C-alpha cells in the first residue's frame, strides 16, 4: 500500500499530537487523566481541575502556523497560533499554572480613612 501525501501529513499530525501529550504528561504526571485525545482528528482536550478545558488542534493546511491552542477566558477565549509542539506544551503549561493560581487580591485602599 502506498501512502498518499494527505495520509502522510495526517500521520505526522498524529505523531506530533502524541509528542505534545507525552511532553505534557512528563512535565505534569498528574494530568494523565486530564489529557483527552480526540479519536477522529488531531485534537487534544486538556481538562482543567477547576472546570473547562484547553484545546490543542492542528490548524488548517493553508495556515502559516501548524497548531492552535485555545484557552477559555472571560470575556473571550484566547487563541494562540503556534509553529512547534514544544511551544504548544509551554503555552498549555503556562495556562494551567495561571488557572491554578489564586485570584490576585485587590490593592485598592479604603478611602474612608
C-alpha positions, 0 to 999 in steps of 0.5 A, a space after each residue: 500500500 502506498 501512502 498518499 501525501 494527505 495520509 502522510 501529513 495526517 500521520 505526522 499530525 498524529 505523531 506530533 499530537 502524541 509528542 505534545 501529550 507525552 511532553 505534557 504528561 512528563 512535565 505534569 504526571 498528574 494530568 494523565 487523566 486530564 489529557 483527552 485525545 480526540 479519536 477522529 482528528 488531531 485534537 487534544 482536550 486538556 481538562 482543567 481541575 477547576 472546570 473547562 478545558 484547553 484545546 490543542 488542534 492542528 490548524 488548517 493546511 493553508 495556515 502559516 502556523 501548524 497548531 492552535 491552542 485555545 484557552 477559555 477566558 472571560 470575556 473571550 477565549 484566547 487563541 494562540 497560533 503556534 509553529 512547534 509542539 514544544 511551544 504548544 506544551 509551554 503555552 498549555 503549561 503556562 495556562 494551567 499554572 495561571 488557572 491554578 493560581 489564586 485570584 490576585 487580591 485587590 490593592 485598592 485602599 479604603 478611602 474612608 480613612 
